Amino acid sequence: MRIKMKTTMAGPEGVASADAVTDVDPRRADALIEGGYAEPVEPWVPKRRRRRKAKAPENATTTPPENAAGREAGPPEGGEPGPAA
């Protein structure tokens, strides 16, 4: 799709100066136009992007551990309990 850049763009694919007319793939054109970095040269209809929902892993837990270290509460390992506060 042909677009006219409003700002300079540089990346691994090359450089496009402000006011330059360049040909880019439709997904990149949509992103640049919607972001305000370019304007369409030819008729443009924005594509609706479907956002994927994050899928929780099957073995995910929903309850937090008893403490920040993730082990049972009790005296420190290898020692007696400290004085009560």
Distance bins in CASP14 RR format, pairs under 12 A and 6 or more apart:
PFRMAT RR
TARGET T0000
AUTHOR 0000-0000-0000
RMODE 2
METHOD distances of the structure
MODEL  1
1 21 0 0 0 0 0 1 0 0 0 0 0
1 22 0 0 0 0 1 0 0 0 0 0 0
1 23 1 0 0 1 0 0 0 0 0 0 0
1 24 1 0 0 1 0 0 0 0 0 0 0
1 25 1 0 0 1 0 0 0 0 0 0 0
1 26 1 0 1 0 0 0 0 0 0 0 0
1 27 0 0 0 0 1 0 0 0 0 0 0
1 28 0 0 0 0 1 0 0 0 0 0 0
1 29 1 0 1 0 0 0 0 0 0 0 0
1 30 0 0 0 0 1 0 0 0 0 0 0
1 31 0 0 0 0 0 1 0 0 0 0 0
1 32 0 0 0 0 1 0 0 0 0 0 0
1 33 0 0 0 0 1 0 0 0 0 0 0
1 38 0 0 0 0 1 0 0 0 0 0 0
1 39 0 0 0 0 0 1 0 0 0 0 0
1 40 1 0 0 1 0 0 0 0 0 0 0
1 41 0 0 0 0 1 0 0 0 0 0 0
1 42 1 0 0 1 0 0 0 0 0 0 0
1 43 0 0 0 0 1 0 0 0 0 0 0
1 44 1 0 0 1 0 0 0 0 0 0 0
1 45 0 0 0 0 0 1 0 0 0 0 0
1 46 0 0 0 0 0 1 0 0 0 0 0
1 47 0 0 0 0 0 1 0 0 0 0 0
2 16 0 0 0 0 0 1 0 0 0 0 0
2 20 0 0 0 0 0 1 0 0 0 0 0
2 21 1 0 0 1 0 0 0 0 0 0 0
2 22 1 0 0 1 0 0 0 0 0 0 0
2 23 1 0 1 0 0 0 0 0 0 0 0
2 24 0 0 0 0 1 0 0 0 0 0 0
2 25 0 0 0 0 0 1 0 0 0 0 0
2 26 0 0 0 0 0 1 0 0 0 0 0
2 28 0 0 0 0 0 1 0 0 0 0 0
2 29 0 0 0 0 1 0 0 0 0 0 0
2 32 0 0 0 0 0 1 0 0 0 0 0
2 33 0 0 0 0 0 1 0 0 0 0 0
2 38 0 0 0 0 1 0 0 0 0 0 0
2 39 0 0 0 0 0 1 0 0 0 0 0
2 40 1 0 0 1 0 0 0 0 0 0 0
2 41 1 0 1 0 0 0 0 0 0 0 0
2 42 1 0 1 0 0 0 0 0 0 0 0
2 43 0 0 0 0 0 1 0 0 0 0 0
2 44 0 0 0 0 1 0 0 0 0 0 0
3 9 0 0 0 0 0 1 0 0 0 0 0
3 16 0 0 0 0 1 0 0 0 0 0 0
3 19 0 0 0 0 0 1 0 0 0 0 0
3 20 0 0 0 0 1 0 0 0 0 0 0
3 21 1 0 0 1 0 0 0 0 0 0 0
3 22 1 0 0 1 0 0 0 0 0 0 0
3 23 1 0 0 1 0 0 0 0 0 0 0
3 24 1 0 0 1 0 0 0 0 0 0 0
3 25 0 0 0 0 0 1 0 0 0 0 0
3 26 0 0 0 0 0 1 0 0 0 0 0
3 28 0 0 0 0 1 0 0 0 0 0 0
3 29 1 0 1 0 0 0 0 0 0 0 0
3 30 0 0 0 0 1 0 0 0 0 0 0
3 31 0 0 0 0 0 1 0 0 0 0 0
3 32 1 0 0 1 0 0 0 0 0 0 0
3 33 1 0 0 1 0 0 0 0 0 0 0
3 34 0 0 0 0 0 1 0 0 0 0 0
3 35 0 0 0 0 0 1 0 0 0 0 0
3 36 0 0 0 0 0 1 0 0 0 0 0
3 37 0 0 0 0 1 0 0 0 0 0 0
3 38 1 0 1 0 0 0 0 0 0 0 0
3 39 1 0 0 1 0 0 0 0 0 0 0
3 40 1 0 1 0 0 0 0 0 0 0 0
3 41 1 0 1 0 0 0 0 0 0 0 0
3 42 0 0 0 0 1 0 0 0 0 0 0
3 44 0 0 0 0 1 0 0 0 0 0 0
4 16 0 0 0 0 1 0 0 0 0 0 0
4 17 0 0 0 0 0 1 0 0 0 0 0
4 18 0 0 0 0 1 0 0 0 0 0 0
4 19 1 0 0 1 0 0 0 0 0 0 0
4 20 1 0 0 1 0 0 0 0 0 0 0
4 21 1 0 1 0 0 0 0 0 0 0 0
4 22 0 0 0 0 1 0 0 0 0 0 0
4 23 0 0 0 0 0 1 0 0 0 0 0
4 24 0 0 0 0 0 1 0 0 0 0 0
4 29 0 0 0 0 0 1 0 0 0 0 0
4 32 0 0 0 0 0 1 0 0 0 0 0
4 33 0 0 0 0 1 0 0 0 0 0 0
4 36 0 0 0 0 0 1 0 0 0 0 0
4 37 0 0 0 0 0 1 0 0 0 0 0
4 38 1 0 0 1 0 0 0 0 0 0 0
4 39 1 0 1 0 0 0 0 0 0 0 0
4 40 1 0 0 1 0 0 0 0 0 0 0
4 41 1 0 1 0 0 0 0 0 0 0 0
4 42 0 0 0 0 0 1 0 0 0 0 0
4 44 0 0 0 0 0 1 0 0 0 0 0
5 15 0 0 0 0 1 0 0 0 0 0 0
5 16 1 0 1 0 0 0 0 0 0 0 0
5 17 1 0 0 1 0 0 0 0 0 0 0
5 18 1 0 1 0 0 0 0 0 0 0 0
5 19 1 0 0 1 0 0 0 0 0 0 0
5 20 1 0 1 0 0 0 0 0 0 0 0
5 21 1 0 0 1 0 0 0 0 0 0 0
5 22 1 0 0 1 0 0 0 0 0 0 0
5 23 0 0 0 0 0 1 0 0 0 0 0
5 24 0 0 0 0 1 0 0 0 0 0 0
5 28 0 0 0 0 0 1 0 0 0 0 0
5 29 0 0 0 0 0 1 0 0 0 0 0
5 32 1 0 0 1 0 0 0 0 0 0 0
5 33 0 0 0 0 0 1 0 0 0 0 0
5 36 0 0 0 0 0 1 0 0 0 0 0
5 37 1 0 0 1 0 0 0 0 0 0 0
5 38 1 0 1 0 0 0 0 0 0 0 0
5 39 0 0 0 0 1 0 0 0 0 0 0
5 40 0 0 0 0 0 1 0 0 0 0 0
5 41 0 0 0 0 0 1 0 0 0 0 0
6 16 0 0 0 0 0 1 0 0 0 0 0
6 17 0 0 0 0 0 1 0 0 0 0 0
6 18 1 0 0 1 0 0 0 0 0 0 0
6 19 1 0 0 1 0 0 0 0 0 0 0
6 20 0 0 0 0 0 1 0 0 0 0 0
6 21 0 0 0 0 0 1 0 0 0 0 0
6 22 0 0 0 0 0 1 0 0 0 0 0
6 32 0 0 0 0 1 0 0 0 0 0 0
6 33 0 0 0 0 1 0 0 0 0 0 0
6 35 0 0 0 0 1 0 0 0 0 0 0
6 36 1 0 0 1 0 0 0 0 0 0 0
6 37 1 0 1 0 0 0 0 0 0 0 0
6 38 1 0 1 0 0 0 0 0 0 0 0
6 39 1 0 0 1 0 0 0 0 0 0 0
6 40 0 0 0 0 0 1 0 0 0 0 0
7 15 0 0 0 0 0 1 0 0 0 0 0
7 16 0 0 0 0 1 0 0 0 0 0 0
7 17 0 0 0 0 1 0 0 0 0 0 0
7 18 1 0 1 0 0 0 0 0 0 0 0
7 19 0 0 0 0 1 0 0 0 0 0 0
7 20 0 0 0 0 0 1 0 0 0 0 0
7 32 0 0 0 0 1 0 0 0 0 0 0
7 35 0 0 0 0 0 1 0 0 0 0 0
7 36 0 0 0 0 1 0 0 0 0 0 0
7 37 1 0 1 0 0 0 0 0 0 0 0
7 38 0 0 0 0 1 0 0 0 0 0 0
7 39 0 0 0 0 0 1 0 0 0 0 0
8 14 0 0 0 0 0 1 0 0 0 0 0
8 15 1 0 0 1 0 0 0 0 0 0 0
8 16 1 0 0 1 0 0 0 0 0 0 0
8 17 1 0 1 0 0 0 0 0 0 0 0
8 18 1 0 1 0 0 0 0 0 0 0 0
8 19 0 0 0 0 1 0 0 0 0 0 0
8 20 0 0 0 0 1 0 0 0 0 0 0
8 22 0 0 0 0 0 1 0 0 0 0 0
8 37 0 0 0 0 1 0 0 0 0 0 0
8 38 0 0 0 0 0 1 0 0 0 0 0
9 15 1 0 0 1 0 0 0 0 0 0 0
9 16 1 0 1 0 0 0 0 0 0 0 0
9 17 0 0 0 0 1 0 0 0 0 0 0
9 18 0 0 0 0 1 0 0 0 0 0 0
9 19 0 0 0 0 0 1 0 0 0 0 0
9 20 0 0 0 0 1 0 0 0 0 0 0
9 22 0 0 0 0 1 0 0 0 0 0 0
9 24 0 0 0 0 1 0 0 0 0 0 0
9 28 0 0 0 0 1 0 0 0 0 0 0
9 29 0 0 0 0 0 1 0 0 0 0 0
9 31 0 0 0 0 0 1 0 0 0 0 0
9 32 1 0 0 1 0 0 0 0 0 0 0
9 35 0 0 0 0 0 1 0 0 0 0 0
9 36 0 0 0 0 0 1 0 0 0 0 0
9 37 1 0 0 1 0 0 0 0 0 0 0
9 38 0 0 0 0 1 0 0 0 0 0 0
10 16 1 0 0 1 0 0 0 0 0 0 0
10 17 0 0 0 0 1 0 0 0 0 0 0
10 18 0 0 0 0 0 1 0 0 0 0 0
10 20 0 0 0 0 0 1 0 0 0 0 0
10 37 0 0 0 0 0 1 0 0 0 0 0
11 24 0 0 0 0 0 1 0 0 0 0 0
11 28 0 0 0 0 0 1 0 0 0 0 0
13 22 0 0 0 0 1 0 0 0 0 0 0
13 23 0 0 0 0 0 1 0 0 0 0 0
13 24 0 0 0 0 1 0 0 0 0 0 0
13 25 0 0 0 0 1 0 0 0 0 0 0
13 28 0 0 0 0 1 0 0 0 0 0 0
14 20 0 0 0 0 0 1 0 0 0 0 0
14 22 0 0 0 0 1 0 0 0 0 0 0
14 24 0 0 0 0 0 1 0 0 0 0 0
15 22 0 0 0 0 1 0 0 0 0 0 0
16 22 1 0 1 0 0 0 0 0 0 0 0
16 23 0 0 0 0 1 0 0 0 0 0 0
16 24 0 0 0 0 1 0 0 0 0 0 0
16 28 0 0 0 0 0 1 0 0 0 0 0
16 29 0 0 0 0 0 1 0 0 0 0 0
16 32 0 0 0 0 1 0 0 0 0 0 0
16 37 0 0 0 0 1 0 0 0 0 0 0
16 38 0 0 0 0 1 0 0 0 0 0 0
17 38 0 0 0 0 0 1 0 0 0 0 0
18 37 0 0 0 0 1 0 0 0 0 0 0
18 38 0 0 0 0 1 0 0 0 0 0 0
18 39 0 0 0 0 0 1 0 0 0 0 0
19 38 0 0 0 0 0 1 0 0 0 0 0
19 39 0 0 0 0 0 1 0 0 0 0 0
19 41 0 0 0 0 0 1 0 0 0 0 0
20 37 0 0 0 0 0 1 0 0 0 0 0
20 38 0 0 0 0 1 0 0 0 0 0 0
20 39 0 0 0 0 0 1 0 0 0 0 0
20 41 0 0 0 0 0 1 0 0 0 0 0
21 29 0 0 0 0 0 1 0 0 0 0 0
21 38 0 0 0 0 1 0 0 0 0 0 0
21 39 0 0 0 0 0 1 0 0 0 0 0
21 40 0 0 0 0 0 1 0 0 0 0 0
21 41 1 0 1 0 0 0 0 0 0 0 0
21 42 0 0 0 0 0 1 0 0 0 0 0
22 28 0 0 0 0 0 1 0 0 0 0 0
22 29 0 0 0 0 1 0 0 0 0 0 0
22 32 0 0 0 0 1 0 0 0 0 0 0
22 37 0 0 0 0 0 1 0 0 0 0 0
22 38 0 0 0 0 1 0 0 0 0 0 0
22 39 0 0 0 0 0 1 0 0 0 0 0
22 40 0 0 0 0 0 1 0 0 0 0 0
22 41 0 0 0 0 1 0 0 0 0 0 0
23 29 0 0 0 0 1 0 0 0 0 0 0
23 38 0 0 0 0 0 1 0 0 0 0 0
23 40 0 0 0 0 0 1 0 0 0 0 0
23 41 0 0 0 0 1 0 0 0 0 0 0
23 42 0 0 0 0 0 1 0 0 0 0 0
24 30 0 0 0 0 1 0 0 0 0 0 0
24 31 0 0 0 0 1 0 0 0 0 0 0
24 32 1 0 0 1 0 0 0 0 0 0 0
24 33 0 0 0 0 0 1 0 0 0 0 0
24 37 0 0 0 0 0 1 0 0 0 0 0
24 38 0 0 0 0 1 0 0 0 0 0 0
24 40 0 0 0 0 0 1 0 0 0 0 0
24 41 0 0 0 0 0 1 0 0 0 0 0
25 31 0 0 0 0 1 0 0 0 0 0 0
25 32 0 0 0 0 0 1 0 0 0 0 0
25 47 0 0 0 0 0 1 0 0 0 0 0
26 32 0 0 0 0 0 1 0 0 0 0 0
26 33 0 0 0 0 0 1 0 0 0 0 0
26 40 0 0 0 0 0 1 0 0 0 0 0
26 42 0 0 0 0 0 1 0 0 0 0 0
26 44 0 0 0 0 1 0 0 0 0 0 0
26 45 0 0 0 0 0 1 0 0 0 0 0
26 46 0 0 0 0 0 1 0 0 0 0 0
26 47 1 0 0 1 0 0 0 0 0 0 0
26 49 0 0 0 0 0 1 0 0 0 0 0
27 33 0 0 0 0 0 1 0 0 0 0 0
27 34 0 0 0 0 0 1 0 0 0 0 0
27 46 0 0 0 0 0 1 0 0 0 0 0
27 47 1 0 0 1 0 0 0 0 0 0 0
27 49 0 0 0 0 1 0 0 0 0 0 0
28 34 0 0 0 0 0 1 0 0 0 0 0
28 35 0 0 0 0 0 1 0 0 0 0 0
28 37 0 0 0 0 0 1 0 0 0 0 0
28 38 0 0 0 0 1 0 0 0 0 0 0
28 47 0 0 0 0 0 1 0 0 0 0 0
29 35 0 0 0 0 0 1 0 0 0 0 0
29 36 0 0 0 0 0 1 0 0 0 0 0
29 37 0 0 0 0 0 1 0 0 0 0 0
29 38 1 0 0 1 0 0 0 0 0 0 0
29 39 0 0 0 0 0 1 0 0 0 0 0
29 40 1 0 0 1 0 0 0 0 0 0 0
29 41 0 0 0 0 1 0 0 0 0 0 0
29 42 0 0 0 0 1 0 0 0 0 0 0
29 44 1 0 0 1 0 0 0 0 0 0 0
29 45 0 0 0 0 0 1 0 0 0 0 0
29 46 0 0 0 0 1 0 0 0 0 0 0
29 47 0 0 0 0 1 0 0 0 0 0 0
30 36 0 0 0 0 0 1 0 0 0 0 0
30 37 0 0 0 0 0 1 0 0 0 0 0
30 38 0 0 0 0 1 0 0 0 0 0 0
30 40 0 0 0 0 1 0 0 0 0 0 0
30 44 0 0 0 0 1 0 0 0 0 0 0
30 45 0 0 0 0 1 0 0 0 0 0 0
30 46 1 0 1 0 0 0 0 0 0 0 0
30 47 1 0 1 0 0 0 0 0 0 0 0
30 48 0 0 0 0 1 0 0 0 0 0 0
30 49 1 0 0 1 0 0 0 0 0 0 0
31 37 0 0 0 0 1 0 0 0 0 0 0
31 38 0 0 0 0 1 0 0 0 0 0 0
31 46 0 0 0 0 0 1 0 0 0 0 0
31 47 0 0 0 0 0 1 0 0 0 0 0
31 49 0 0 0 0 1 0 0 0 0 0 0
32 38 1 0 1 0 0 0 0 0 0 0 0
32 39 0 0 0 0 1 0 0 0 0 0 0
32 40 0 0 0 0 1 0 0 0 0 0 0
32 44 0 0 0 0 0 1 0 0 0 0 0
32 46 0 0 0 0 0 1 0 0 0 0 0
33 39 1 0 0 1 0 0 0 0 0 0 0
33 40 1 0 1 0 0 0 0 0 0 0 0
33 41 0 0 0 0 0 1 0 0 0 0 0
33 42 0 0 0 0 0 1 0 0 0 0 0
33 44 1 0 0 1 0 0 0 0 0 0 0
33 45 0 0 0 0 0 1 0 0 0 0 0
33 46 1 0 0 1 0 0 0 0 0 0 0
33 47 0 0 0 0 0 1 0 0 0 0 0
34 40 0 0 0 0 0 1 0 0 0 0 0
34 44 0 0 0 0 0 1 0 0 0 0 0
34 46 1 0 0 1 0 0 0 0 0 0 0
34 47 0 0 0 0 1 0 0 0 0 0 0
34 48 0 0 0 0 0 1 0 0 0 0 0
34 49 0 0 0 0 1 0 0 0 0 0 0
35 46 0 0 0 0 0 1 0 0 0 0 0
38 44 0 0 0 0 0 1 0 0 0 0 0
40 46 0 0 0 0 1 0 0 0 0 0 0
54 60 0 0 0 0 0 1 0 0 0 0 0
56 62 0 0 0 0 1 0 0 0 0 0 0
61 70 0 0 0 0 0 1 0 0 0 0 0
63 70 0 0 0 0 0 1 0 0 0 0 0
64 70 0 0 0 0 1 0 0 0 0 0 0
65 71 1 0 0 1 0 0 0 0 0 0 0
65 72 0 0 0 0 1 0 0 0 0 0 0
65 73 0 0 0 0 0 1 0 0 0 0 0
66 72 1 0 0 1 0 0 0 0 0 0 0
66 73 1 0 1 0 0 0 0 0 0 0 0
66 74 0 0 0 0 1 0 0 0 0 0 0
67 73 1 0 1 0 0 0 0 0 0 0 0
67 74 0 0 0 0 1 0 0 0 0 0 0
69 76 0 0 0 0 0 1 0 0 0 0 0
69 77 0 0 0 0 0 1 0 0 0 0 0
71 77 0 0 0 0 1 0 0 0 0 0 0
73 81 0 0 0 0 0 1 0 0 0 0 0
74 80 0 0 0 0 0 1 0 0 0 0 0
74 81 1 0 0 1 0 0 0 0 0 0 0
74 82 0 0 0 0 0 1 0 0 0 0 0
75 81 1 0 1 0 0 0 0 0 0 0 0
75 82 1 0 0 1 0 0 0 0 0 0 0
75 83 0 0 0 0 0 1 0 0 0 0 0
76 82 1 0 0 1 0 0 0 0 0 0 0
END
